[in-house]
Amino acid sequence: MGEAQDVPLLNAVPPGALTLDHVAHFVPDMAAASAALDALGFQLTPFSVQSHRLQPDGPLVPAGTANRCIMFERGYLEVLTPTAETPLAEQLRTAIQRYVGIHLIAFGTSSPETDYARLESQGFTPLDPVALQRPISTESGESTARFTVVRVPPPVMPEGRIQYCHHRTPELMWQRRWLTHPNGTKALNGVVVCASDPQATAARYARYTGLRSVGEGAVWRIDTQRGALHFVDADVLHRTLGVTPPTLPFIAGVILESNDLANTLRALENGNAEIATMSGGGRAVARLPVALGGVFVYECGATDPLFSR
């Protein structure tokens, strides 16, 4: 993996590029979600309460949300839960009523101002950039992780909270002590979005990101500098991953990279995940406990496309 200081560099975003920075589960019970992830062989960061400034010169106020993260060598997963009565917390509760699972996709960026301008020019009516922060522990004491986040009004992207994230303090996020997981997970490689019209959905995300969508029929894809978005319909999702969407649109799961697939699958089975191997080798699907929702698609050395048309 290299020296500890190299890990934030692995997650740095080159000027003009975007990455799949992180994906978040919205959960009603953080204790249950944390216990499930621990049983599956993940190491979690400590529970952390979030605050934000809604205007650049505005006061720092509670966001009404809190999180724990699963940090990888590349990218990470976030688990978010509402903690108070705020507009942001109500967005989480509304999403959780639809289903417990993934409701957030964050693109990593080095230029949130550029992303804001693109969203505005494309008619996405972006909200003012938010200065988000939360306390974070280090091996030498307490510090503060800081982010600039660009969002759009909830109805604009019906799949969930689709946003941009610029890490102001990446060295605090990717600390070496949090990067090794007993189940051998090492990277976030992708996210799967199920929609009634995958082509139109992918085209909207292409306008949102300024990236190109490629595909045909019910299978479309957008590649970022690191990590891909896959867009499929309900039939392809069920045929490939064995998942029936509870509603549409639906962020069905994430694609994770393992350094040893057999070891990973043993750990997941020990944590009561339902495992199904996939044809072609090098991949498997883990249906997660209800406290988390969704699926993890694991891959190790797979070279064939995940979804076929």
ZIHUHU-V687929 format. One record per pair of residues at least 6 apart in sequence whose C-alpha atoms are under 8 Angstrom apart, sorted by the first residue. I is the first residue (numbers start at 1). J is the second residue. D is the distance in Angstrom with one decimal. If there is no record, write none. Layout:
BEGIN
[[I:J:D] [I:J:D]]
END
This chain:
BEGIN
[[1:7:7.6] [1:73:7.6] [4:175:7.1] [4:176:5.6] [5:171:7.3] [7:73:6.3] [7:74:7.9] [7:174:6.4] [7:176:7.9] [8:170:5.6] [8:171:5.7] [8:173:8.0] [8:174:5.8] [10:73:7.4] [10:74:6.5] [11:21:7.8] [11:73:7.9] [11:74:5.9] [11:75:6.7] [12:110:7.9] [13:19:6.7] [13:108:6.5] [13:109:5.7] [13:110:5.6] [14:109:8.0] [14:110:6.8] [15:109:7.9] [15:110:6.0] [15:111:7.1] [16:110:7.6] [16:111:7.5] [17:109:6.8] [17:110:7.8] [17:224:7.6] [17:225:6.3] [18:107:6.1] [18:108:5.5] [18:109:5.3] [18:110:8.0] [18:209:7.8] [18:224:5.7] [18:225:5.7] [18:226:7.7] [19:107:5.4] [19:108:4.8] [19:109:6.9] [19:224:5.1] [19:225:5.1] [19:226:4.9] [19:227:6.3] [20:75:7.0] [20:105:7.7] [20:106:6.4] [20:107:4.9] [20:108:6.0] [20:188:7.9] [20:189:7.9] [20:190:7.2] [20:224:6.5] [20:225:7.8] [20:226:6.0] [20:227:5.1] [20:228:6.9] [21:75:5.1] [21:76:6.8] [21:106:5.7] [21:107:5.2] [21:108:4.6] [21:165:7.6] [22:75:5.6] [22:76:5.0] [22:77:5.5] [22:78:7.0] [22:105:6.3] [22:106:5.3] [22:107:7.1] [22:108:7.8] [22:188:7.6] [23:76:7.0] [23:77:5.2] [23:78:6.1] [23:102:7.1] [23:103:7.9] [23:104:5.5] [23:105:4.7] [23:106:6.1] [23:191:7.8] [23:254:7.8] [24:77:5.7] [24:78:4.4] [24:79:5.5] [24:80:6.7] [24:102:5.5] [24:103:6.3] [24:104:5.0] [24:105:6.7] [25:77:7.8] [25:78:6.3] [25:79:4.9] [25:80:6.1] [25:100:7.4] [25:101:4.8] [25:102:4.1] [25:103:6.0] [25:104:7.0] [25:292:6.8] [25:293:7.8] [26:79:6.1] [26:80:5.0] [26:81:5.9] [26:92:6.4] [26:95:7.5] [26:96:6.4] [26:100:6.2] [26:101:5.6] [26:102:6.1] [26:103:6.3] [26:292:7.9] [27:33:7.1] [27:79:7.0] [27:80:6.2] [27:81:5.3] [27:96:6.7] [27:100:5.8] [27:101:6.7] [27:291:6.9] [27:292:6.5] [28:81:5.9] [28:82:7.2] [28:93:7.7] [28:96:7.1] [28:100:7.7] [29:81:7.0] [29:291:7.2] [30:79:7.8] [30:80:7.7] [30:81:6.3] [32:291:5.9] [33:79:7.9] [33:291:5.0] [33:292:5.6] [34:44:7.7] [36:271:7.1] [36:289:6.9] [36:291:7.0] [36:292:7.5] [37:43:7.8] [37:44:7.9] [38:44:7.5] [39:268:7.9] [39:270:7.3] [39:271:4.6] [39:272:7.9] [40:183:7.2] [40:267:5.9] [40:268:4.8] [40:269:7.6] [40:270:6.9] [40:271:4.3] [40:272:7.5] [40:273:7.5] [41:181:6.3] [41:182:5.1] [41:183:4.8] [41:267:5.9] [41:268:6.9] [41:271:7.4] [42:70:7.0] [42:181:5.1] [42:182:6.4] [42:183:6.5] [43:70:6.4] [43:178:6.5] [43:179:7.9] [43:180:7.3] [43:181:5.5] [43:182:7.6] [44:68:6.3] [44:69:5.6] [44:70:5.1] [44:71:7.6] [44:178:7.2] [45:68:5.4] [45:69:5.3] [45:70:6.5] [45:71:7.8] [45:178:6.8] [46:68:5.9] [46:69:7.9] [46:136:8.0] [46:137:8.0] [47:66:7.0] [47:67:5.8] [47:68:5.1] [48:66:5.4] [48:67:5.4] [48:68:6.5] [48:134:6.5] [48:135:6.4] [48:136:7.1] [49:64:7.9] [49:65:6.3] [49:66:4.2] [49:67:6.6] [49:134:6.1] [49:135:7.2] [50:62:6.4] [50:63:5.6] [50:64:7.1] [50:65:5.8] [50:66:5.5] [50:67:7.6] [50:132:7.2] [50:133:6.0] [50:134:4.7] [50:135:7.7] [51:60:6.4] [51:61:5.5] [51:62:4.3] [51:63:4.7] [51:64:7.6] [51:132:6.0] [51:133:5.5] [51:134:6.0] [52:60:5.4] [52:61:5.6] [52:62:6.4] [52:63:5.9] [52:130:6.7] [52:131:5.5] [52:132:4.3] [52:133:6.0] [53:59:5.8] [53:60:4.9] [53:61:6.4] [53:130:5.9] [53:131:5.1] [53:132:6.5] [54:128:7.3] [54:129:7.4] [54:130:5.2] [54:131:6.8] [55:128:6.9] [55:129:7.4] [55:130:6.6] [55:131:7.7] [56:129:7.8] [56:130:7.4] [56:131:7.0] [63:86:6.8] [63:88:6.4] [63:89:7.3] [64:82:5.9] [64:83:5.1] [64:84:4.5] [64:85:6.3] [64:86:5.5] [64:88:6.6] [64:89:5.2] [65:80:6.7] [65:81:5.7] [65:82:4.5] [65:83:5.1] [65:84:7.0] [65:88:7.3] [65:89:5.8] [66:80:5.8] [66:81:5.6] [66:82:6.5] [66:83:6.6] [67:78:6.7] [67:79:5.4] [67:80:4.6] [67:81:6.4] [68:78:6.0] [68:79:5.4] [68:80:6.9] [69:76:7.0] [69:77:5.7] [69:78:4.4] [69:79:6.1] [70:76:5.6] [70:77:5.1] [70:78:6.3] [70:178:7.6] [70:179:7.9] [71:77:6.6] [71:173:7.7] [71:174:6.6] [71:178:6.1] [71:179:5.5] [72:174:7.7] [72:178:7.9] [72:179:5.2] [72:180:7.5] [72:185:7.3] [72:186:5.2] [72:187:5.2] [72:188:7.1] [73:174:7.7] [73:179:6.2] [73:186:5.7] [73:187:5.7] [74:186:7.1] [74:187:4.8] [74:188:6.1] [75:187:6.1] [75:188:5.3] [76:187:7.3] [76:188:6.2] [77:188:7.8] [81:89:7.8] [81:92:7.1] [82:89:4.8] [82:90:7.5] [82:92:6.3] [82:93:7.0] [83:89:6.9] [95:103:7.0] [95:160:7.6] [98:247:7.4] [99:246:7.2] [99:293:7.7] [100:290:7.4] [100:291:7.3] [100:292:6.4] [100:293:5.3] [100:294:7.9] [101:251:7.9] [101:252:8.0] [101:292:5.6] [101:293:4.2] [101:294:5.4] [102:251:5.8] [102:252:7.0] [102:253:6.8] [102:293:7.4] [102:294:6.8] [103:159:7.1] [103:160:4.7] [103:161:6.1] [103:251:6.5] [104:160:5.6] [104:161:4.6] [104:162:5.7] [104:163:7.7] [105:160:7.6] [105:161:6.5] [105:162:5.0] [105:163:6.4] [106:162:6.0] [106:163:4.9] [106:164:5.3] [106:165:6.1] [107:162:8.0] [107:163:6.3] [107:164:4.7] [107:165:6.0] [108:164:6.0] [108:165:5.1] [108:166:6.0] [108:167:7.8] [109:164:6.5] [109:165:6.0] [109:166:5.2] [110:166:5.8] [110:167:7.9] [111:166:7.3] [112:129:7.9] [112:148:7.2] [112:149:7.4] [112:150:6.7] [112:164:6.9] [112:165:7.4] [112:166:6.6] [115:150:7.8] [115:164:7.6] [115:209:7.8] [116:126:6.5] [116:129:7.8] [116:150:6.7] [118:208:7.5] [118:210:7.8] [119:125:6.7] [119:126:6.2] [119:208:6.2] [120:126:6.1] [122:207:6.8] [122:208:7.4] [124:152:6.7] [124:156:6.7] [124:208:7.7] [125:152:6.3] [125:153:7.4] [126:150:7.1] [126:151:5.9] [126:152:4.4] [126:153:6.9] [127:150:6.9] [127:151:5.7] [127:152:5.3] [127:153:6.7] [128:150:7.0] [128:151:7.7] [129:148:6.6] [129:149:5.7] [129:150:4.7] [129:151:7.1] [130:148:5.7] [130:149:5.1] [130:150:6.4] [131:146:7.3] [131:147:6.0] [131:148:4.8] [131:149:6.5] [132:146:5.9] [132:147:5.1] [132:148:6.1] [132:149:6.9] [133:144:6.6] [133:145:5.5] [133:146:4.5] [133:147:6.1] [134:144:5.7] [134:145:5.5] [134:146:6.9] [135:142:7.0] [135:143:5.9] [135:144:4.5] [135:145:6.1] [136:142:5.9] [136:143:5.3] [136:144:5.4] [136:145:6.1] [136:172:7.3] [137:143:6.0] [138:172:7.2] [138:175:7.9] [145:168:7.5] [145:169:5.7] [145:170:7.9] [145:172:6.3] [145:173:7.2] [146:167:6.6] [146:168:5.3] [146:169:5.8] [147:165:6.6] [147:166:5.6] [147:167:4.8] [147:168:5.3] [147:169:7.4] [148:165:5.9] [148:166:5.1] [148:167:6.8] [148:168:7.3] [149:163:6.9] [149:164:5.5] [149:165:4.7] [149:166:6.5] [150:163:5.7] [150:164:5.0] [150:165:6.7] [151:161:7.5] [151:162:6.8] [151:163:4.8] [151:164:6.7] [152:161:8.0] [152:162:7.6] [152:163:7.3] [154:160:7.2] [154:161:6.7] [158:249:7.0] [159:193:7.8] [159:249:5.4] [159:250:6.2] [159:251:6.7] [160:251:7.9] [179:186:7.7] [180:186:7.6] [182:267:7.7] [183:263:6.4] [183:264:4.6] [183:265:7.8] [183:266:8.0] [183:267:5.4] [183:268:7.3] [184:258:5.6] [184:259:5.6] [184:260:6.3] [184:261:7.9] [184:263:7.1] [184:264:5.7] [185:256:6.9] [185:257:5.9] [185:258:4.5] [185:259:6.5] [185:264:7.1] [186:256:7.5] [186:257:5.7] [186:258:5.7] [186:259:6.6] [187:256:5.7] [187:257:5.1] [187:258:7.3] [188:227:7.0] [188:254:7.5] [188:255:6.3] [188:256:4.8] [188:257:6.4] [189:226:7.3] [189:227:4.6] [189:228:6.5] [189:254:7.6] [189:255:5.2] [189:256:5.3] [189:257:6.5] [190:227:5.0] [190:228:4.6] [190:229:5.7] [190:230:7.4] [190:254:5.6] [190:255:4.7] [190:256:7.0] [191:228:6.6] [191:229:5.1] [191:230:6.2] [191:251:7.6] [191:252:7.8] [191:253:5.9] [191:254:4.2] [191:255:5.8] [192:229:6.1] [192:230:4.8] [192:231:6.1] [192:232:7.6] [192:251:6.0] [192:252:5.6] [192:253:5.4] [192:254:6.0] [192:255:7.7] [193:229:7.3] [193:230:6.0] [193:231:4.9] [193:232:6.4] [193:249:7.4] [193:250:6.0] [193:251:4.5] [193:252:5.9] [193:253:7.6] [194:231:5.8] [194:232:5.0] [194:233:5.3] [194:234:6.2] [194:237:7.0] [194:245:7.6] [194:248:6.9] [194:249:5.8] [194:250:5.1] [194:251:6.1] [194:252:6.5] [195:201:7.0] [195:231:7.0] [195:232:6.3] [195:233:5.2] [195:234:7.0] [195:248:5.8] [195:249:4.7] [195:250:6.6] [196:233:5.6] [196:234:7.1] [196:248:6.8] [196:249:7.1] [197:218:7.4] [197:232:8.0] [197:233:6.7] [198:217:8.0] [198:218:5.7] [198:219:6.7] [198:220:6.5] [198:231:5.3] [198:232:5.3] [198:233:6.0] [199:215:7.8] [199:216:7.6] [199:217:7.1] [199:218:6.8] [199:219:7.5] [199:220:6.3] [199:231:7.6] [201:231:7.4] [202:213:6.1] [202:220:6.5] [202:221:7.0] [202:222:7.3] [202:231:6.4] [203:213:6.4] [205:211:8.0] [206:212:5.6] [206:213:5.9] [206:222:7.3] [211:222:6.9] [211:223:7.6] [211:224:7.4] [212:222:6.2] [212:223:7.7] [213:220:6.7] [213:221:5.6] [213:222:4.8] [213:223:7.8] [214:220:5.6] [214:221:5.4] [214:222:6.6] [215:221:6.2] [216:309:6.9] [217:309:6.5] [218:231:7.6] [218:232:5.3] [218:233:5.7] [218:236:7.2] [218:309:6.3] [219:230:7.4] [219:231:5.9] [219:232:4.9] [219:233:7.4] [219:236:7.8] [219:307:6.8] [219:308:7.0] [219:309:5.7] [220:230:5.9] [220:231:5.0] [220:232:6.5] [221:228:6.9] [221:229:5.6] [221:230:4.6] [221:231:6.0] [222:228:5.7] [222:229:5.2] [222:230:6.7] [223:229:6.4] [234:244:6.8] [234:245:6.6] [236:307:7.5] [236:308:7.9] [236:309:7.8] [237:243:6.0] [237:244:7.2] [238:244:5.6] [240:307:6.7] [241:285:6.6] [243:252:7.9] [245:252:7.3] [251:294:8.0] [252:294:5.4] [252:295:6.5] [253:294:5.2] [253:295:4.7] [253:296:5.6] [253:297:7.2] [254:295:6.7] [254:296:5.2] [254:297:6.1] [255:296:5.9] [255:297:4.6] [255:298:5.9] [255:299:7.3] [256:296:6.8] [256:297:6.1] [256:298:4.9] [256:299:6.4] [257:298:5.8] [257:299:5.1] [257:300:5.9] [258:264:6.8] [258:298:6.5] [258:299:6.1] [258:300:5.5] [259:300:6.5] [260:300:6.9] [261:282:7.5] [261:283:7.8] [261:298:7.4] [261:299:7.1] [261:300:6.0] [265:275:7.3] [268:274:8.0] [268:275:7.8] [268:286:7.4] [269:275:6.9] [272:289:7.3] [273:286:5.9] [273:287:5.6] [273:288:5.3] [273:289:6.3] [274:286:5.5] [274:287:5.0] [274:288:6.9] [275:284:6.9] [275:285:5.7] [275:286:4.6] [275:287:6.5] [276:284:5.7] [276:285:5.2] [276:286:6.6] [277:283:6.4] [277:284:4.2] [277:285:6.2] [278:284:5.2] [278:285:7.2] [280:304:7.6] [281:302:6.8] [282:299:5.5] [282:300:5.1] [282:301:5.6] [282:302:4.6] [283:297:7.0] [283:298:5.4] [283:299:4.4] [283:300:6.5] [283:302:6.5] [284:297:5.9] [284:298:5.3] [284:299:6.7] [285:295:6.8] [285:296:5.9] [285:297:4.6] [285:298:6.2] [286:295:5.5] [286:296:5.2] [286:297:6.3] [286:298:7.7] [287:293:7.8] [287:294:6.4] [287:295:4.6] [287:296:6.7] [288:294:5.9] [288:295:5.5] [288:296:7.3]]
END
